[in-house]
Amino acid sequence: MSHHYSGPDFGFPRGDARLDLTDLYAFPKPGDANKSILIMNVHPSATVIHPQPTTSEPFAPDGLYELKIDTNGDAVADIAYRVSVSSLSGGMQVATVRRLEGTLAAGTADGGQVVVREAPVSAGRDAQITEAGDYRFFRRVGEAIRFSSTPWVP
């Protein structure tokens, strides 16, 4: 379920728009069904009441943006992708993506394999794409985190 800040009685998680997960998409990669594309929309760029950016810093450095995947139908995550973002420095933020498996994926502890390190979080109309092995991280302020990954099923 997505939650778009859409009325006077609605609010952002912990009052912080940067933590608002608004949409999630998952589908097989065109031309290679063994790979998946995961898209997470977060941080709406404007509120309903005040149509302007909600914060000057696009992502919360103390937030954890996470996708958990259950590969065997037991309602427990078997794989997790965790995105952490740096504080705003020099007018930009960078993101690190980790892949966790097994019991680490089901929990919230740090760890896992870094699959994308310090990917620039783009600002403005020009998106930046960071590729690292089988992974591609795409981010533009006011749009989605787009993340192509290796197969879900180990």
OpenMM code with the backbone's topology and positions (N, CA, C; nanometers):
from openmm import Vec3, app, unit

residues = "MET SER HIS HIS TYR SER GLY PRO ASP PHE GLY PHE PRO ARG GLY ASP ALA ARG LEU ASP LEU THR ASP LEU TYR ALA PHE PRO LYS PRO GLY ASP ALA ASN LYS SER ILE LEU ILE MET ASN VAL HIS PRO SER ALA THR VAL ILE HIS PRO GLN PRO THR THR SER GLU PRO PHE ALA PRO ASP GLY LEU TYR GLU LEU LYS ILE ASP THR ASN GLY ASP ALA VAL ALA ASP ILE ALA TYR ARG VAL SER VAL SER SER LEU SER GLY GLY MET GLN VAL ALA THR VAL ARG ARG LEU GLU GLY THR LEU ALA ALA GLY THR ALA ASP GLY GLY GLN VAL VAL VAL ARG GLU ALA PRO VAL SER ALA GLY ARG ASP ALA GLN ILE THR GLU ALA GLY ASP TYR ARG PHE PHE ARG ARG VAL GLY GLU ALA ILE ARG PHE SER SER THR PRO TRP VAL PRO".split()
positions = [
    Vec3(0.0844, -0.1172, 0.0000),
    Vec3(0.0000, 0.0000, 0.0000),
    Vec3(0.0886, 0.1230, 0.0000),
    Vec3(0.0530, 0.2203, -0.0799),
    Vec3(0.1295, 0.3437, -0.0788),
    Vec3(0.0512, 0.4505, -0.0044),
    Vec3(0.1213, 0.5430, 0.0506),
    Vec3(0.0584, 0.6522, 0.1223),
    Vec3(0.1094, 0.7817, 0.0631),
    Vec3(0.0209, 0.8515, -0.0028),
    Vec3(0.0553, 0.9836, -0.0536),
    Vec3(-0.0049, 1.0840, 0.0444),
    Vec3(0.0765, 1.1761, 0.0880),
    Vec3(0.0284, 1.2800, 0.1777),
    Vec3(-0.0813, 1.3540, 0.1040),
    Vec3(-0.2080, 1.3300, 0.1409),
    Vec3(-0.3153, 1.3764, 0.0549),
    Vec3(-0.4316, 1.4431, 0.1270),
    Vec3(-0.4139, 1.4837, 0.2471),
    Vec3(-0.5244, 1.5501, 0.3146),
    Vec3(-0.4806, 1.6105, 0.4454),
    Vec3(-0.5626, 1.6938, 0.5038),
    Vec3(-0.5236, 1.7634, 0.6273),
    Vec3(-0.5070, 1.6712, 0.7476),
    Vec3(-0.5664, 1.5514, 0.7445),
    Vec3(-0.5540, 1.4599, 0.8578),
    Vec3(-0.4423, 1.3569, 0.8397),
    Vec3(-0.3675, 1.3683, 0.7312),
    Vec3(-0.2584, 1.2748, 0.7046),
    Vec3(-0.1258, 1.3412, 0.7358),
    Vec3(-0.0277, 1.2623, 0.7725),
    Vec3(0.1043, 1.3167, 0.7996),
    Vec3(0.2112, 1.2207, 0.7530),
    Vec3(0.3334, 1.2686, 0.7529),
    Vec3(0.4473, 1.1873, 0.7122),
    Vec3(0.4940, 1.1000, 0.8286),
    Vec3(0.5623, 0.9878, 0.7998),
    Vec3(0.6168, 0.9060, 0.9086),
    Vec3(0.7098, 0.9898, 0.9968),
    Vec3(0.6847, 0.9870, 1.1261),
    Vec3(0.7616, 1.0663, 1.2226),
    Vec3(0.7653, 1.2154, 1.1863),
    Vec3(0.6666, 1.2603, 1.1084),
    Vec3(0.6592, 1.4003, 1.0686),
    Vec3(0.7645, 1.4405, 0.9672),
    Vec3(0.8305, 1.3429, 0.9027),
    Vec3(0.9422, 1.3704, 0.8115),
    Vec3(0.9085, 1.3184, 0.6719),
    Vec3(0.8869, 1.4089, 0.5772),
    Vec3(0.8507, 1.3711, 0.4401),
    Vec3(0.9560, 1.2825, 0.3753),
    Vec3(1.0797, 1.2941, 0.4197),
    Vec3(1.1873, 1.2159, 0.3596),
    Vec3(1.1737, 1.0671, 0.3889),
    Vec3(1.0899, 1.0307, 0.4845),
    Vec3(1.0692, 0.8901, 0.5198),
    Vec3(0.9404, 0.8331, 0.4604),
    Vec3(0.8721, 0.9101, 0.3794),
    Vec3(0.7436, 0.8694, 0.3250),
    Vec3(0.7626, 0.7827, 0.2007),
    Vec3(0.7332, 0.6525, 0.2125),
    Vec3(0.7341, 0.5610, 0.0992),
    Vec3(0.6007, 0.5777, 0.0277),
    Vec3(0.6045, 0.6294, -0.0940),
    Vec3(0.4803, 0.6583, -0.1642),
    Vec3(0.4405, 0.5504, -0.2644),
    Vec3(0.5366, 0.4815, -0.3247),
    Vec3(0.5056, 0.3756, -0.4211),
    Vec3(0.6170, 0.2724, -0.4216),
    Vec3(0.5825, 0.1503, -0.4601),
    Vec3(0.6805, 0.0438, -0.4766),
    Vec3(0.6423, -0.0374, -0.6002),
    Vec3(0.7394, -0.0595, -0.6879),
    Vec3(0.7169, -0.1379, -0.8087),
    Vec3(0.8224, -0.2474, -0.8153),
    Vec3(0.7828, -0.3667, -0.8611),
    Vec3(0.8758, -0.4772, -0.8826),
    Vec3(0.8311, -0.5520, -1.0069),
    Vec3(0.9237, -0.5722, -1.0997),
    Vec3(0.8903, -0.6455, -1.2209),
    Vec3(1.0166, -0.7063, -1.2806),
    Vec3(1.0012, -0.8098, -1.3657),
    Vec3(1.1183, -0.8708, -1.4278),
    Vec3(1.1818, -0.7748, -1.5276),
    Vec3(1.3118, -0.7843, -1.5398),
    Vec3(1.3847, -0.7005, -1.6346),
    Vec3(1.3461, -0.7413, -1.7770),
    Vec3(1.3053, -0.6467, -1.8610),
    Vec3(1.2717, -0.6816, -1.9994),
    Vec3(1.3913, -0.7476, -2.0682),
    Vec3(1.3655, -0.8603, -2.1304),
    Vec3(1.4711, -0.9313, -2.2011),
    Vec3(1.5533, -1.0246, -2.1140),
    Vec3(1.5353, -1.0189, -1.9818),
    Vec3(1.6093, -1.1077, -1.8909),
    Vec3(1.5252, -1.1309, -1.7655),
    Vec3(1.4331, -1.2251, -1.7737),
    Vec3(1.3399, -1.2512, -1.6636),
    Vec3(1.4085, -1.3077, -1.5394),
    Vec3(1.5375, -1.3412, -1.5480),
    Vec3(1.6123, -1.3875, -1.4307),
    Vec3(1.6572, -1.2725, -1.3419),
    Vec3(1.6368, -1.1494, -1.3876),
    Vec3(1.6725, -1.0312, -1.3085),
    Vec3(1.5465, -0.9516, -1.2797),
    Vec3(1.5523, -0.8730, -1.1747),
    Vec3(1.4363, -0.7950, -1.1321),
    Vec3(1.4707, -0.6479, -1.1264),
    Vec3(1.3713, -0.5653, -1.1472),
    Vec3(1.3850, -0.4211, -1.1321),
    Vec3(1.2952, -0.3805, -1.0166),
    Vec3(1.3523, -0.3109, -0.9200),
    Vec3(1.2794, -0.2644, -0.8026),
    Vec3(1.2808, -0.1118, -0.8048),
    Vec3(1.1652, -0.0518, -0.7884),
    Vec3(1.1541, 0.0938, -0.7874),
    Vec3(1.0789, 0.1350, -0.6611),
    Vec3(1.1393, 0.2254, -0.5855),
    Vec3(1.0787, 0.2764, -0.4635),
    Vec3(1.0684, 0.4285, -0.4762),
    Vec3(0.9478, 0.4811, -0.4663),
    Vec3(0.9294, 0.6260, -0.4635),
    Vec3(0.9216, 0.6698, -0.3179),
    Vec3(0.9997, 0.7681, -0.2826),
    Vec3(0.9973, 0.8231, -0.1480),
    Vec3(1.0031, 0.9739, -0.1547),
    Vec3(0.9653, 1.0370, -0.0453),
    Vec3(0.9748, 1.1815, -0.0274),
    Vec3(0.9048, 1.2608, -0.1367),
    Vec3(0.7752, 1.2774, -0.1221),
    Vec3(0.7064, 1.3646, -0.2170),
    Vec3(0.7675, 1.5045, -0.2107),
    Vec3(0.7770, 1.5687, -0.3252),
    Vec3(0.8498, 1.6949, -0.3297),
    Vec3(0.7702, 1.8149, -0.2813),
    Vec3(0.6409, 1.7990, -0.2659),
    Vec3(0.5599, 1.9122, -0.2196),
    Vec3(0.4435, 1.8610, -0.1363),
    Vec3(0.3964, 1.9433, -0.0461),
    Vec3(0.2803, 1.9060, 0.0337),
    Vec3(0.1542, 1.9541, -0.0373),
    Vec3(0.0413, 1.9055, 0.0060),
    Vec3(-0.0852, 1.9496, -0.0512),
    Vec3(-0.1139, 2.0934, -0.0086),
    Vec3(-0.0868, 2.1230, 0.1164),
    Vec3(-0.1198, 2.2538, 0.1712),
    Vec3(-0.0230, 2.3622, 0.1235),
    Vec3(0.1065, 2.3287, 0.1194),
    Vec3(0.2090, 2.4249, 0.0787),
    Vec3(0.2876, 2.3663, -0.0383),
    Vec3(0.2553, 2.4024, -0.1632),
    Vec3(0.3217, 2.3429, -0.2792),
    Vec3(0.4649, 2.3937, -0.2978),
    Vec3(0.5536, 2.3430, -0.2179),
    Vec3(0.6961, 2.3767, -0.2246),
    Vec3(0.7735, 2.2570, -0.1703),
    Vec3(0.9052, 2.2523, -0.1910),
    Vec3(0.9810, 2.1397, -0.1357),
    Vec3(0.9582, 2.1276, 0.0145),
    Vec3(0.9456, 2.0035, 0.0614),
    Vec3(0.9175, 1.9809, 0.2018),
    Vec3(1.0405, 1.9963, 0.2905),
    Vec3(1.1589, 1.9690, 0.2363),
    Vec3(1.2834, 1.9869, 0.3107),
    Vec3(1.3932, 2.0264, 0.2138),
    Vec3(1.4995, 2.0848, 0.2647),
    Vec3(1.6130, 2.1207, 0.1779),
    Vec3(1.7030, 2.0008, 0.1533),
    Vec3(1.6991, 1.9018, 0.2420),
    Vec3(1.7808, 1.7813, 0.2279),
    Vec3(1.6897, 1.6677, 0.1813),
    Vec3(1.7083, 1.6154, 0.0585),
    Vec3(1.6131, 1.5197, 0.0020),
    Vec3(1.5920, 1.3916, 0.0815),
    Vec3(1.6973, 1.3349, 0.1409),
    Vec3(1.6857, 1.2095, 0.2150),
    Vec3(1.7317, 1.2273, 0.3581),
    Vec3(1.6733, 1.1499, 0.4481),
    Vec3(1.7090, 1.1552, 0.5898),
    Vec3(1.8343, 1.0702, 0.6138),
    Vec3(1.9446, 1.1318, 0.6561),
    Vec3(2.0665, 1.0553, 0.6824),
    Vec3(2.0496, 0.9506, 0.7923),
    Vec3(1.9566, 0.9719, 0.8830),
    Vec3(1.9328, 0.8735, 0.9887),
    Vec3(1.8210, 0.7755, 0.9517),
    Vec3(1.7681, 0.7876, 0.8292),
    Vec3(1.6642, 0.6975, 0.7825),
    Vec3(1.7243, 0.5749, 0.7148),
    Vec3(1.6442, 0.4715, 0.7016),
    Vec3(1.6856, 0.3501, 0.6328),
    Vec3(1.5764, 0.3178, 0.5315),
    Vec3(1.6128, 0.3181, 0.4054),
    Vec3(1.5194, 0.2885, 0.2976),
    Vec3(1.5423, 0.1419, 0.2600),
    Vec3(1.4396, 0.0606, 0.2769),
    Vec3(1.4619, -0.0833, 0.2713),
    Vec3(1.3552, -0.1550, 0.1889),
    Vec3(1.4006, -0.2536, 0.1110),
    Vec3(1.3127, -0.3445, 0.0385),
    Vec3(1.3410, -0.4846, 0.0910),
    Vec3(1.2401, -0.5507, 0.1425),
    Vec3(1.2561, -0.6875, 0.1926),
    Vec3(1.1805, -0.7808, 0.0994),
    Vec3(1.2446, -0.8935, 0.0673),
    Vec3(1.1886, -0.9860, -0.0305),
    Vec3(1.1786, -1.1250, 0.0316),
    Vec3(1.0594, -1.1822, 0.0258),
    Vec3(1.0357, -1.3191, 0.0718),
    Vec3(1.0386, -1.4086, -0.0519),
    Vec3(1.1357, -1.4976, -0.0612),
    Vec3(1.1503, -1.5815, -0.1806),
    Vec3(1.0838, -1.7174, -0.1686),
    Vec3(1.0356, -1.7555, -0.0482),
    Vec3(0.9803, -1.8897, -0.0332),
    Vec3(0.8386, -1.8926, 0.0255),
    Vec3(0.7746, -1.7781, 0.0377),
    Vec3(0.6346, -1.7738, 0.0798),
    Vec3(0.6077, -1.7935, 0.2274),
    Vec3(0.7098, -1.7800, 0.3132),
    Vec3(0.6869, -1.7993, 0.4573),
    Vec3(0.6634, -1.6682, 0.5324),
    Vec3(0.6481, -1.5578, 0.4607),
    Vec3(0.6225, -1.4249, 0.5178),
    Vec3(0.7395, -1.3726, 0.6012),
    Vec3(0.8602, -1.4229, 0.5743),
    Vec3(0.9822, -1.3736, 0.6386),
    Vec3(1.0800, -1.3364, 0.5278),
    Vec3(1.1404, -1.2193, 0.5388),
    Vec3(1.2336, -1.1745, 0.4349),
    Vec3(1.3536, -1.2673, 0.4244),
    Vec3(1.3867, -1.3040, 0.3008),
    Vec3(1.5046, -1.3856, 0.2730),
    Vec3(1.6169, -1.3010, 0.2128),
    Vec3(1.5792, -1.1924, 0.1469),
    Vec3(1.6738, -1.0982, 0.0876),
    Vec3(1.6258, -0.9583, 0.1241),
    Vec3(1.7177, -0.8697, 0.1544),
    Vec3(1.6829, -0.7293, 0.1793),
    Vec3(1.7843, -0.6405, 0.1086),
    Vec3(1.7369, -0.5313, 0.0559),
    Vec3(1.8226, -0.4256, 0.0023),
    Vec3(1.8012, -0.3044, 0.0907),
    Vec3(1.9086, -0.2526, 0.1455),
    Vec3(1.9015, -0.1366, 0.2351),
    Vec3(1.9799, -0.0217, 0.1751),
    Vec3(1.9137, 0.0915, 0.1678),
    Vec3(1.9756, 0.2117, 0.1129),
    Vec3(1.9923, 0.3110, 0.2263),
    Vec3(2.1164, 0.3528, 0.2482),
    Vec3(2.1433, 0.4591, 0.3449),
    Vec3(2.2021, 0.5767, 0.2678),
    Vec3(2.1733, 0.6956, 0.3163),
    Vec3(2.2124, 0.8173, 0.2457),
    Vec3(2.2894, 0.9076, 0.3409),
    Vec3(2.3932, 0.9699, 0.2890),
    Vec3(2.4768, 1.0591, 0.3701),
    Vec3(2.4049, 1.1903, 0.3999),
    Vec3(2.4607, 1.2667, 0.4904),
    Vec3(2.4139, 1.4029, 0.5143),
    Vec3(2.4472, 1.4880, 0.3929),
    Vec3(2.3742, 1.5950, 0.3769),
    Vec3(2.3998, 1.6887, 0.2679),
    Vec3(2.5361, 1.7531, 0.2893),
    Vec3(2.6238, 1.7402, 0.1906),
    Vec3(2.7583, 1.7955, 0.2003),
    Vec3(2.7984, 1.8485, 0.0636),
    Vec3(2.8386, 1.9726, 0.0584),
    Vec3(2.8763, 2.0314, -0.0696),
    Vec3(2.7624, 2.0342, -0.1687),
    Vec3(2.6400, 2.0443, -0.1185),
    Vec3(2.5233, 2.0510, -0.2052),
    Vec3(2.4758, 1.9175, -0.2573),
    Vec3(2.5310, 1.8048, -0.2070),
    Vec3(2.4845, 1.6752, -0.2561),
    Vec3(2.4827, 1.5696, -0.1469),
    Vec3(2.4091, 1.4632, -0.1734),
    Vec3(2.4053, 1.3455, -0.0880),
    Vec3(2.4496, 1.2262, -0.1721),
    Vec3(2.5044, 1.1234, -0.1050),
    Vec3(2.5393, 0.9994, -0.1734),
    Vec3(2.4707, 0.8834, -0.1015),
    Vec3(2.4425, 0.7773, -0.1774),
    Vec3(2.3716, 0.6613, -0.1230),
    Vec3(2.4592, 0.5374, -0.1313),
    Vec3(2.4436, 0.4493, -0.0325),
    Vec3(2.5081, 0.3188, -0.0314),
    Vec3(2.3991, 0.2140, -0.0222),
    Vec3(2.4078, 0.1124, -0.1083),
    Vec3(2.3088, 0.0045, -0.1115),
    Vec3(2.3759, -0.1237, -0.0632),
    Vec3(2.3113, -0.1912, 0.0306),
    Vec3(2.3598, -0.3197, 0.0825),
    Vec3(2.2588, -0.4284, 0.0515),
    Vec3(2.3102, -0.5481, 0.0249),
    Vec3(2.2254, -0.6672, 0.0071),
    Vec3(2.2484, -0.7575, 0.1266),
    Vec3(2.1397, -0.7983, 0.1917),
    Vec3(2.1465, -0.8884, 0.3060),
    Vec3(2.0658, -1.0125, 0.2751),
    Vec3(2.1098, -1.1255, 0.3272),
    Vec3(2.0395, -1.2511, 0.3042),
    Vec3(2.0185, -1.3241, 0.4362),
    Vec3(1.9223, -1.4167, 0.4350),
    Vec3(1.8967, -1.5012, 0.5518),
    Vec3(1.8455, -1.4216, 0.6708),
    Vec3(1.8950, -1.4579, 0.7896),
    Vec3(1.8465, -1.3931, 0.9121),
    Vec3(1.8791, -1.2443, 0.9150),
    Vec3(1.9883, -1.2037, 0.8503),
    Vec3(2.0190, -1.0602, 0.8439),
    Vec3(1.9102, -0.9847, 0.7677),
    Vec3(1.8570, -1.0449, 0.6618),
    Vec3(1.7525, -0.9804, 0.5819),
    Vec3(1.6248, -0.9622, 0.6622),
    Vec3(1.5949, -1.0567, 0.7493),
    Vec3(1.4717, -1.0507, 0.8277),
    Vec3(1.4790, -0.9478, 0.9399),
    Vec3(1.5992, -0.9119, 0.9827),
    Vec3(1.6156, -0.8184, 1.0934),
    Vec3(1.6377, -0.6762, 1.0479),
    Vec3(1.6950, -0.5963, 1.1375),
    Vec3(1.7235, -0.4562, 1.1068),
    Vec3(1.8682, -0.4188, 1.1367),
    Vec3(1.9511, -0.5178, 1.1707),
    Vec3(2.0905, -0.4894, 1.2051),
    Vec3(2.1705, -0.4497, 1.0816),
    Vec3(2.2812, -0.3825, 1.1048),
    Vec3(2.3730, -0.3467, 0.9960),
    Vec3(2.4401, -0.4724, 0.9433),
    Vec3(2.5031, -0.4584, 0.8308),
    Vec3(2.5776, -0.5697, 0.7741),
    Vec3(2.5404, -0.5897, 0.6295),
    Vec3(2.5741, -0.7061, 0.5796),
    Vec3(2.5449, -0.7387, 0.4416),
    Vec3(2.6540, -0.6934, 0.3474),
    Vec3(2.6349, -0.7256, 0.2217),
    Vec3(2.7314, -0.6939, 0.1165),
    Vec3(2.6988, -0.5581, 0.0559),
    Vec3(2.7979, -0.4705, 0.0489),
    Vec3(2.7790, -0.3426, -0.0189),
    Vec3(2.7791, -0.3709, -0.1690),
    Vec3(2.6686, -0.3383, -0.2359),
    Vec3(2.6591, -0.3626, -0.3800),
    Vec3(2.6716, -0.2338, -0.4609),
    Vec3(2.6407, -0.1215, -0.4004),
    Vec3(2.6624, 0.0100, -0.4618),
    Vec3(2.7124, 0.1013, -0.3513),
    Vec3(2.8272, 0.1632, -0.3728),
    Vec3(2.8872, 0.2490, -0.2713),
    Vec3(2.8910, 0.3945, -0.3197),
    Vec3(2.8379, 0.4830, -0.2367),
    Vec3(2.8450, 0.6274, -0.2587),
    Vec3(2.7981, 0.6704, -0.3970),
    Vec3(2.6795, 0.6249, -0.4337),
    Vec3(2.6170, 0.6672, -0.5592),
    Vec3(2.5630, 0.8086, -0.5413),
    Vec3(2.5957, 0.9002, -0.6304),
    Vec3(2.5433, 1.0369, -0.6164),
    Vec3(2.3913, 1.0394, -0.6245),
    Vec3(2.3322, 1.1182, -0.5380),
    Vec3(2.1891, 1.1445, -0.5441),
    Vec3(2.1760, 1.2730, -0.6230),
    Vec3(2.1262, 1.2617, -0.7446),
    Vec3(2.1218, 1.3747, -0.8360),
    Vec3(2.0216, 1.4794, -0.7915),
    Vec3(2.0462, 1.6005, -0.8306),
    Vec3(1.9533, 1.7101, -0.8058),
    Vec3(1.9201, 1.7748, -0.9392),
    Vec3(1.7998, 1.8245, -0.9504),
    Vec3(1.7607, 1.8887, -1.0747),
    Vec3(1.7127, 1.7900, -1.1786),
    Vec3(1.7199, 1.8306, -1.3050),
    Vec3(1.6654, 1.7501, -1.4135),
    Vec3(1.7604, 1.6426, -1.4646),
    Vec3(1.8877, 1.6518, -1.4347),
    Vec3(1.9846, 1.5563, -1.4865),
    Vec3(2.0065, 1.4429, -1.3874),
    Vec3(1.9568, 1.3258, -1.4244),
    Vec3(1.9710, 1.2085, -1.3385),
    Vec3(2.1102, 1.1485, -1.3542),
    Vec3(2.1590, 1.0869, -1.2482),
    Vec3(2.2864, 1.0164, -1.2529),
    Vec3(2.2606, 0.8691, -1.2293),
    Vec3(2.3335, 0.7857, -1.3014),
    Vec3(2.3215, 0.6411, -1.2862),
    Vec3(2.4568, 0.5880, -1.2409),
    Vec3(2.4558, 0.5072, -1.1379),
    Vec3(2.5768, 0.4421, -1.0890),
    Vec3(2.5618, 0.2933, -1.1128),
    Vec3(2.6599, 0.2333, -1.1808),
    Vec3(2.6582, 0.0895, -1.2044),
    Vec3(2.7713, 0.0253, -1.1270),
    Vec3(2.7417, -0.0881, -1.0652),
    Vec3(2.8413, -0.1640, -0.9899),
    Vec3(2.8119, -0.3120, -1.0116),
    Vec3(2.8891, -0.3761, -1.0971),
    Vec3(2.8643, -0.5167, -1.1265),
    Vec3(2.7274, -0.5353, -1.1882),
    Vec3(2.6468, -0.6231, -1.1287),
    Vec3(2.5115, -0.6499, -1.1786),
    Vec3(2.4089, -0.5494, -1.1290),
    Vec3(2.4515, -0.4487, -1.0562),
    Vec3(2.3585, -0.3542, -0.9945),
    Vec3(2.3660, -0.2191, -1.0624),
    Vec3(2.2495, -0.1536, -1.0707),
    Vec3(2.2413, -0.0180, -1.1253),
    Vec3(2.1541, 0.0631, -1.0301),
    Vec3(2.2035, 0.1767, -0.9873),
    Vec3(2.1319, 0.2646, -0.8955),
    Vec3(2.1042, 0.3939, -0.9690),
    Vec3(1.9770, 0.4365, -0.9716),
    Vec3(1.9364, 0.5594, -1.0391),
    Vec3(1.8582, 0.6423, -0.9404),
    Vec3(1.8932, 0.7675, -0.9287),
    Vec3(1.8190, 0.8527, -0.8365),
    Vec3(1.8187, 0.9946, -0.8869),
    Vec3(1.7036, 1.0563, -0.8857),
    Vec3(1.6907, 1.1980, -0.9147),
    Vec3(1.5962, 1.2557, -0.8119),
    Vec3(1.6310, 1.3674, -0.7547),
    Vec3(1.5479, 1.4296, -0.6525),
    Vec3(1.4076, 1.4518, -0.7073),
    Vec3(1.3084, 1.4151, -0.6276),
    Vec3(1.1690, 1.4319, -0.6664),
    Vec3(1.1165, 1.3156, -0.7495),
    Vec3(1.2002, 1.2138, -0.7727),
    Vec3(1.1555, 1.0967, -0.8462),
    Vec3(1.1903, 0.9715, -0.7684),
    Vec3(1.1969, 0.8601, -0.8346),
    Vec3(1.2097, 0.7316, -0.7679),
    Vec3(1.3544, 0.6889, -0.7485),
    Vec3(1.3751, 0.6001, -0.6515),
    Vec3(1.4969, 0.5221, -0.6460),
    Vec3(1.4705, 0.4057, -0.7391),
    Vec3(1.5528, 0.3902, -0.8392),
    Vec3(1.5378, 0.2771, -0.9306),
    Vec3(1.6602, 0.1906, -0.9165),
    Vec3(1.6367, 0.0664, -0.8983),
    Vec3(1.7452, -0.0228, -0.8622),
    Vec3(1.7268, -0.1541, -0.9335),
    Vec3(1.8163, -0.1887, -1.0250),
    Vec3(1.8122, -0.3173, -1.0940),
    Vec3(1.9024, -0.4134, -1.0203),
    Vec3(1.8568, -0.5363, -1.0029),
    Vec3(1.9335, -0.6293, -0.9211),
    Vec3(1.9488, -0.7644, -0.9869),
    Vec3(2.0268, -0.8492, -0.9218),
    Vec3(2.0431, -0.9878, -0.9628),
    Vec3(1.9157, -1.0641, -0.9282),
    Vec3(1.9063, -1.1913, -0.9639),
    Vec3(1.7822, -1.2662, -0.9380),
    Vec3(1.7423, -1.2654, -0.7911),
    Vec3(1.6124, -1.2695, -0.7657),
    Vec3(1.5621, -1.2732, -0.6289),
    Vec3(1.5892, -1.4078, -0.5638),
    Vec3(1.5682, -1.5153, -0.6374),
    Vec3(1.5800, -1.6485, -0.5793),
    Vec3(1.7256, -1.6905, -0.5827),
    Vec3(1.7881, -1.7181, -0.4633),
    Vec3(1.9301, -1.7553, -0.4613),
    Vec3(1.9554, -1.8905, -0.5258),
] * unit.nanometer
topology = app.Topology()
chain = topology.addChain("A")
for resn in residues:
    res = topology.addResidue(resn, chain)
    for name in ("N", "CA", "C"):
        topology.addAtom(name, app.Element.getBySymbol(name[0]), res)
